[in-house]
Amino acid sequence: MKKILILAFCFLPLIILWATGAEKIPVAELKLVCSFPEDDLYFGSFPAIDIDKEGFIYAVDNREHTVFIFNKEGKLLGKFGGWGQGPGELQWPAKISVDKKSGEIFVKDNTGINMFGPGRDFIRRIRTFTGILNLDAGNGRIAVIEPIPGENDLIGLYDYRGFRIKSLGRKYDLDYSKSQEIPPVLLDRMANDGAVLLDGNHVYYVSYVFAEIRKYDLSGEPISVKKLSIPEDIEKYRKQYRQILFETGVKKNKDGTITNFRILNDACLYGEHIYLLMLGYITNGRYQIIVVDKQSLEVKKRMILPSGLWPENIRVFPSNNRNTPLFLISFQDQASGSFLLGILKED
């Protein structure tokens, strides 16, 4: 019996080390390879971004009501849109999604979803009468986050003609009476802010507020739900935001503004992974990209962005080497205050 106990104690440190090693997540540093545009073009705010199958960059300038196209080296190749209500014109565009197979382009603005062909020719405008938070398009479907007060649906699935196919998921259930200073429509947008990601036969919803990923099939059946568990303080923020939104209520600041509650800033899907852009104050300093396996929804890697950047959006470039991808970010430079696009790679 003593020999068995001695052996057990001898192997115990190895068992502990093995368990700790299994839970350790690799960490990598990213460096900024280049940033653009040049001084003759200025973005008025954080540009919404996407990348097509050829690696061309689409950047939406909300103030100029225009979509700019760049190559990977930052050279301006063209633009389309412009202020107006006519065919192909835009009003305060805020989101963009490019079908990675067909090349069709979808731009969300104040009038709805504007669809353009691969050659940037205007095809149609899909009028929407709900406040769309985000969208993703692919394989003939458009998924949009559209929380509506009084309704439980979270995601709407449309075809490219604008016909609604079905609804997916349930939005977070709020007691509007607890936040009497805030209109219900704005409360719904705050609590359900996030990304929707299309992937073949699956739809993912990523909550920016609670750092939660939900996976559905196209019939609307939930497959799995996962909450991020890193960094260590993440649960503290999650509980704080839940308490404000669901218990004590949201109140306006003294200057009349309203604070948005977020753990994540953006998310995108590429290959076998979901890439999450985590805010710097959550990670005690620099922003991070959290790499999540799209099947298991387990975190596989953390990638730390350079200091001096306030990134808003993230995308991944098509590459033959998916183990070391290039990243596109839209960001504000802390030193100059300029809104820019940047290419990042692992250092």
N, C-alpha and C positions, 0 to 999 in steps of 0.2 A: 504493500500500500504506500509506504514511504517513497519507493522508487517511482511509482506512478505520479505522486504529488511533485517530486523533484523534477521529473520530466515535464510535467505540465507547466511548472513555473519557468523552466528553461525555454519552453516554446512560446510562453505568453507574450514576451516582448516582440517576437517575430510576428505573431498574430496581430498585435496592435499596430506594428509598423505596416503590415500588409494592408490592413483595413484603412489606415490613414493614407497610404499611398494610392489606394483605389479611389479615394474621395478627392484627392488633390487634382485641381484643374490647371492645365497648362496656361501660362501667362506669356504674352508676347508684346513687344513694343512696336508701335507703328511709327513711320516717319513720313513727313510730307514731301512728296517727290516734286510736285509743281502746283501752282495755283494760278487761276485766271478768272475773268478776262483781263485784258490790258487796260491801260488808263483811259482809252477812248470809249469804253463801255462800262457803265456803272449799273449794278443792280440796286433797286430801291429798297429791297427787303430780302429776306432769305428766299432764294429761288427754290421752288419745288422741282424735283429732278426725277429723271428716269433714263434708262439706257436701252437701245434697241439691240437686236441680235447681232448686228455688225459692230457694236461697240460705240456707236455715235451717241452723244450726250444731248438730252433735251432738258432745257432749263427754263422754267416759267417765271417771268418777272411780273409780279402782281401789280406793280405801279405802272408799268409800261403796257400791260395787257397783251403781252407778246411772248411767244415761245422762241427761244434762241437755240440753235443747233451748233454743237462743237464736235471736233474730233478729240481723241484721247490726248493729243498734244496741246489742246486748248485753242486751236485755231477756229475762228468763227466761220461756219459754213453757210449759214442762212438763218432766216427767221420767218415766222408767219403769225397771223392773228392781228392784233391792233384793236384799238377801242372801237366799239360799235355793237349794233344788234343785227347787222346783216350777216349773210352766209359767210362763215369763216372768221367773223370778228368776235372779240372776247370782251367780257366785262368782269374785271377783278378775278382773273383765273387764279386758282389756289392749289390744285392738284393735277397730276398728270400720270397716265399709265400707258405703256406701249406694249402691244401684243408681241411677245417675243418670237412668234412663228410667222404671223401674217404681216407684221409691221404696222398695223393700224394703230392710230394714236387717239387717245381719249383725254380730253382736257375738261376738268370741272370748273365752272365759273358760276357767277350769280344767276345765270339764266338756265343752267342745266349742265348736261354732259355733251360736249362738242366732239364729234367723231371726224377724224381726218384719215385719208388713205396714206399708204407708205410714201407717196410722193408729196405729202402735205396738202393734197387737194381736199377741200371740204366735202364731206359726205352727207351728214345730217346733224341736227341738234335734237337731243333727247331732253324734252322739258321735264323738269322735276319740281314737284311742289312741296318737297320736304327738304330740310337742311341736311345735305349730305356732308358727313364728316371726312370720309376717305373713300377711295375706290381702288380696284384692281381689275384688269381686263386680260382675258386670254381664252383661247379655244372657243370663241363665239359667245362668251359669257362676260357680263360685267357684274362684279360684286360691290355693293356699296354699304357703308354703315349709315343708317338713317333712323336714329331713335326719334320716336314721336310721342309726345305726352298723351297719355290715355291708352296707348297701345303697348304691347309687350315685345313686339318684334324688334330685332337688332339689325339684321343684315337682309338686304334685298338682293335677289339674284335676277338679272335681266339678260335678254339676248341683245344682239347688236342692233336690232331694229327698235329697241326700247320697250319691248313687251316684257312685263314682269312674269318671271317663271315661278318663283316661290319666295318664301321668307325662311330665314335660318336663325336659330338662336334666340335667346331672350336677353333683353337689356337688363341692366341693374335696376332693381325696384326701389324707387325713392318715395319718401313721404314729403311731398312738396310743401306741406304746411310747416315743416321745420325750418324752411329757408324762405321766409315770406318776402325778403328783400330781393330775391332772385326769381325771374320768370321761369316757369316750368320747362320751357323749351331750352333755355340756357343751362338749367340744371342737368337735363338729360344729356346735353352735349358735353358738359364737364365730366359727368360720371362715366360716360361711355366712350370717351375719346380714345382712339386707338387706330390700329391698322387692320385691314382685311387683305388676306393673301390667298390667291387662287393657285392650286397645284393639281392639275389633272382632275381626279375624282374627289379632291378634298378642298375644304375651305378652312382657313385659319383666321381666328380673331385674336389680336394681341391688344390687351388693355394697357394703355400708357399709364393709367392712374394706379392700377393695382399689380402691374407686372405679372399678368396672368395670360396664359395661352390656352385657347379652346380650339379643338379640332373637330370638324363636322364632315360627314359625307354629303354628297350633293342632294340627297333626299332630305337633309336637315337633321339627321340623327347625330347626336353628339357621340364622339368616339373617345375623346380623352380631354382632361383638363389638367394643367400643370401651373403651379405658382413658382416663380423664381425664388431660390433660397440663398442666392449670393447677391451682394456682399452680406456680411453678418448683420448690418443695420437695416436691411431692407424691410424686415417685418415691422420694425418700429415705424417706418414711414407708412407702410400699408395700413397698420392699425390706426395711425393718426388720421389718414385720409378717410378711412371708413367711419371713424367717429364723427368727423366733421360732416360728411355727406349724408350719413344715415341716422345720426343721433342728435348732435347739437345743432346742425344746420349751418349753411354757408351764409356769411354776412359780408357786406361790402366793406372795403377799407375806408379809412377816414376821408381819402380824396375821391371816393366814389368808384374806384376801380375794384375789380374782382380778381382774386388770386386764383390762378389755375394750379391744380394739384397733379403732379406728374412724377413718375419714376423713370419712364422711358420717353424718348423724343421721337423715335422712328423705328421702323422694322421693315425688313425686306426678305424675300425668299430667293435662294439661289442654290441649285444643285440639291444636295441632301441636307442643307442647313437653313435655319432661320437666323438672321443677323439682327440683333437688338441694339439700338443706340441708347446707352444709359447715361443719365445726367450726372454731371460732375459732383454736385453736392451729395448725391447718394453714395458715391465712391470716395468721398473725402478728398476731392481734388480734381483730377483729370477725368474727362469723359472716357467711357469704355465701350467697346463692341463686345457683346456677349453672343457667343456662337452656340446655337442649340440644334441638336439633332431633330429633324422634322418628324421622324417616326416615334422615337421614345420621348421626345420633348425634354431630354436631359441636356444640361450644359456640358459642352465639350471643350470650350476654350474661352479665355478672356484676352482681349486685345486692347492695349492702352494707347489712347491718342496723344499726340504731342501737346504740350502746354501752349497756352496762348491762343487756343481755338475755342470758339463757341459753336459747335456743329448743330445743325437743325435736322438734316436729312442724310440718308445713307443709301447707296446702291452698290452692287458688286458687278465688276466687269466680266464679260464672257472670257474664259481663259481655258487653255488646254491643261493647266496645272491648277486644279481646284483646291489643292492643299495649301497653296500660297496665293490667294486671289489678290487682285487690286481693288481698292475701294474708292468710290466717288462720294464726296461729301459736299454739301452746301454749308457754309459757315460764315461767321463774322470774325474778322481778325481783331483781337483785343487791342492791339497797338494802334491800328489805323482806323478801326471802326468800319472798314469796308466789308461789304457782303461779297463773298467769292465762292468759286468752286475749287476743290482741291482733290488731288490724287494721292492716296496713301498706299504704302506697301509695308510689309513686315520688315523690320530692321534686322 
